[in-house]
Amino acid sequence: MHRDVDLLTERTFDVLVVGGGVYGLTIAYDAAQRGLAVALIESEDFGSGASFNHLRTIHGGLRYLQAFDISRARESVHERRTLARIAPHAVQPLIFALPLTRSLTKGKLAMRAGFLLDRIVSAGRNRGVPAAHRLPAGRVVSRGTAIQRFPGLRRQGLTGAAVWYDYETTEADRLTFAWAIAAAEHGAVLANHVEAIAPTRDGRRVVGVRARDRQTGRELEIGAHVTVNAAGAGVDRLLIPLSLSASVPLLKAMNLVTRREAGEEALGGRSSSGRHLFLIPWRGCALFGTWESERTCAPDATGVSEAEIAAFIADLNQAFPSLDLKRADVTLVHRGIVPAVASPNGRATLQGHEQIRDHASEGVEGLITVAGTKYTTARGVAERITDRLLAKLQHAPVLCRTAATPLPGGGLRDVRLAIAEARREHDQGLPTDTIPHLVAAYGSRYRDVLDLADGHPEWRTRVAEESPVIGAELVWAVRKEMAVTLRDAVIRRTPIGALGYPGDAAAERAGRIVGAELGWSEARLREELDALRAFYGSENALKT
Ligand SMILES: Cc1cc2nc3c(=O)[nH]c(=O)nc-3n(C[C@H](O)[C@H](O)[C@H](O)COP(=O)(O)OP(=O)(O)OC[C@H]3O[C@@H](n4cnc5c(N)ncnc54)[C@H](O)[C@@H]3O)c2cc1C
């Protein structure tokens, strides 16, 4: 993948996607795979919005069954299975346990009924899935088993536990980026750090956007027959000049990344308001989510305050009384703005269904807006949008193949075997935890990264003390994956900074590797290092 901004202006595209989150990327990939000429621009970096901040769970729709939303539950199960089939290196089964109390709606009986329904809805959950990724059915266990097997569960009023499986993605940002690689490999022209400023028009028809390359300040006009507005919380910005609005209320959501050790299982609990909160074991540490603001917020309300973090911690300590979580345990705040449903009293709850709007119904042709609600189901939504795009472009129907085509590196059937083979072939001189990380991050393509290190023993060593990432991955990120800032390389292309700021020495080391590739001056390197620190500082309401 090479960043060539000139390619964006050399032709009129069938489809221009604005926004490189998981929704924009899956749409770009599907449209390109079905033969359309596609461009995608992302104002920051691919996967840096809500898609960076999700809870790392790829979940079937157990909770939708509580509301008898069978079609949504079915879609979630289908997309969960699809990811296990097309990217088995990137997802792993994870056991969940939720405490049950004496209650008509949240007790054992209700949960048993829920699991019965789930067995029907998710009957095909393991079809075509590699053996190690097959998920057992959910079940209810007794109080004694719950206490013995899941000691972190809240015991007060405990009558048993609901136990089920979903997937987790450890290399979450690599999974998001895999859609970008797939789109590029099918001919899509993608560029990060290019911001759409306003739509361009021919009468009431949108014919592309005016954009700015944030690396150079240069303005561009990108032409397209249809523009897909997948800008996440920023969708309205593109609509305002057209006197339109997506009319999607928004709320703030956050997770806390901590250095607290976690076991092997995800544990549930209830917040003071009765919402489910989860402790997710991620990279050996506990990740907690998801807090949601009670009221709607503005699209640019991206920060979270110390008071909001403190309230979330208090809720977590109530949900998990043995936890005793402290502010100092938090190393990074994941936060995002997501679609909500607003009630007349101003209260907000998460929107369950994605919103897709073809603005032709409002008299503006050539523009579709999508507001996605769930990482897990993005591919399925992209399939439906691409069907519409083909129809709008009067293109002959083409079958969607994204559910059946392995994502880049996704061709491994047995991930454990692949790790064992990789250890045999390549382990020499590598840190002990690097091979499993490389396979989870790059799938079958991990060899390309290691090949790059041939003749460069210094690139086969750790960049940060506690991270399995080696220098070659940063070089790869710059040469092949469009990393143009230190943040791109350290926060998203590699997980050096996944658990928090990696420390000045590691940041400097990473900066020197990336800077050597990109020809940075010493002054530019300092700016990049400051920007990296700022990400973990004020932007995330975090003291470093
Ligand atoms: C705290 C939290 C926890 C979550 N947990 C889960 C979970 O466990 N499982 C799950 O399935 N889902 C989860 N979700 C939901 C999921 O993360 C989102 O539904 C999904 O990531 C939305 O993707 P998106 O592409 O629509 O938005 P985004 O990822 O926000 O992408 C939109 C992109 O558009 C770009 N952009 C904006 N304006 C412009 C412009 N003018 N020009 C160019 N680019 C622009 C932004 O920079 C951004 O990168 C969670 C969300 C949050 C916030």
The ligand as a Tripos MOL2 file, in Angstrom:
@<TRIPOS>MOLECULE
LIG
   53    58     1     0     0
SMALL
NO_CHARGES

@<TRIPOS>ATOM
      1 C1        -15.9860    2.3280   23.8090 C.3       1 LIG1
      2 C2        -16.5570    1.5080   22.6710 C.ar      1 LIG1
      3 C3        -16.6680    0.1240   22.7890 C.ar      1 LIG1
      4 C4        -17.1740   -0.6580   21.7270 C.ar      1 LIG1
      5 N1        -17.1640   -2.0300   21.8410 N.ar      1 LIG1
      6 C5        -17.5330   -2.7990   20.7680 C.ar      1 LIG1
      7 C6        -17.3840   -4.2120   20.8070 C.ar      1 LIG1
      8 O1        -16.8680   -4.7800   21.7750 O.2       1 LIG1
      9 N2        -17.7940   -4.9370   19.7470 N.ar      1 LIG1
     10 C7        -18.3180   -4.3480   18.6450 C.ar      1 LIG1
     11 O2        -18.6860   -5.0710   17.7220 O.2       1 LIG1
     12 N3        -18.4370   -2.9970   18.5530 N.ar      1 LIG1
     13 C8        -18.0560   -2.2060   19.5800 C.ar      1 LIG1
     14 N4        -18.1300   -0.8310   19.5010 N.ar      1 LIG1
     15 C9        -18.7170   -0.2070   18.2970 C.3       1 LIG1
     16 C10       -17.7080   -0.0760   17.1400 C.3       1 LIG1
     17 O3        -16.4540    0.3170   17.6130 O.3       1 LIG1
     18 C11       -18.2120    0.9200   16.1170 C.3       1 LIG1
     19 O4        -19.5260    0.5760   15.7280 O.3       1 LIG1
     20 C12       -17.3690    0.9640   14.8540 C.3       1 LIG1
     21 O5        -15.9940    1.0050   15.1380 O.3       1 LIG1
     22 C13       -17.7680    2.1820   14.0410 C.3       1 LIG1
     23 O6        -16.9580    2.2300   12.8860 O.3       1 LIG1
     24 P1        -17.0830    3.4440   11.8750 P.3       1 LIG1
     25 O7        -16.2270    3.1140   10.7220 O.co2     1 LIG1
     26 O8        -18.5080    3.7420   11.6060 O.co2     1 LIG1
     27 O9        -16.5670    4.7170   12.6830 O.3       1 LIG1
     28 P2        -15.0880    5.1930   12.9880 P.3       1 LIG1
     29 O10       -14.2060    4.0660   13.3620 O.co2     1 LIG1
     30 O11       -15.1870    6.3210   13.9430 O.co2     1 LIG1
     31 O12       -14.5730    5.7060   11.5720 O.3       1 LIG1
     32 C14       -14.9510    6.9450   11.0150 C.3       1 LIG1
     33 C15       -13.6830    7.5530   10.4320 C.3       1 LIG1
     34 O13       -14.0170    8.7000    9.6390 O.3       1 LIG1
     35 C16       -12.9660    9.6230    9.7440 C.3       1 LIG1
     36 N5        -13.4680   10.9400    9.3520 N.ar      1 LIG1
     37 C17       -14.3090   11.7500   10.0410 C.ar      1 LIG1
     38 N6        -14.5370   12.8820    9.3440 N.ar      1 LIG1
     39 C18       -13.8350   12.7760    8.1880 C.ar      1 LIG1
     40 C19       -13.6430   13.6340    7.0750 C.ar      1 LIG1
     41 N7        -14.2350   14.8450    7.0140 N.pl3     1 LIG1
     42 N8        -12.8390   13.2370    6.0570 N.ar      1 LIG1
     43 C20       -12.2320   12.0070    6.1060 C.ar      1 LIG1
     44 N9        -12.3620   11.1750    7.1500 N.ar      1 LIG1
     45 C21       -13.1550   11.5430    8.1730 C.ar      1 LIG1
     46 C22       -12.5620    9.5270   11.2210 C.3       1 LIG1
     47 O14       -11.2420    9.9960   11.4150 O.3       1 LIG1
     48 C23       -12.7230    8.0450   11.4980 C.3       1 LIG1
     49 O15       -11.4980    7.3270   11.3770 O.3       1 LIG1
     50 C24       -17.6220   -0.0260   20.5400 C.ar      1 LIG1
     51 C25       -17.4990    1.3780   20.4220 C.ar      1 LIG1
     52 C26       -16.9460    2.1360   21.4540 C.ar      1 LIG1
     53 C27       -16.7450    3.6090   21.2580 C.3       1 LIG1
@<TRIPOS>BOND
     1     1     2 1
     2     2     3 ar
     3     2    52 ar
     4     3     4 ar
     5     4     5 ar
     6     4    50 ar
     7     5     6 ar
     8     6     7 ar
     9     6    13 1
    10     7     8 2
    11     7     9 ar
    12     9    10 ar
    13    10    11 2
    14    10    12 ar
    15    12    13 ar
    16    13    14 ar
    17    14    15 1
    18    14    50 ar
    19    15    16 1
    20    16    17 1
    21    16    18 1
    22    18    19 1
    23    18    20 1
    24    20    21 1
    25    20    22 1
    26    22    23 1
    27    23    24 1
    28    24    25 2
    29    24    26 1
    30    24    27 1
    31    27    28 1
    32    28    29 2
    33    28    30 1
    34    28    31 1
    35    31    32 1
    36    32    33 1
    37    33    34 1
    38    33    48 1
    39    34    35 1
    40    35    36 1
    41    35    46 1
    42    36    37 ar
    43    36    45 ar
    44    37    38 ar
    45    38    39 ar
    46    39    40 ar
    47    39    45 ar
    48    40    41 1
    49    40    42 ar
    50    42    43 ar
    51    43    44 ar
    52    44    45 ar
    53    46    47 1
    54    46    48 1
    55    48    49 1
    56    50    51 ar
    57    51    52 ar
    58    52    53 1
@<TRIPOS>SUBSTRUCTURE
     1 LIG1         1 GROUP 0 **** ****
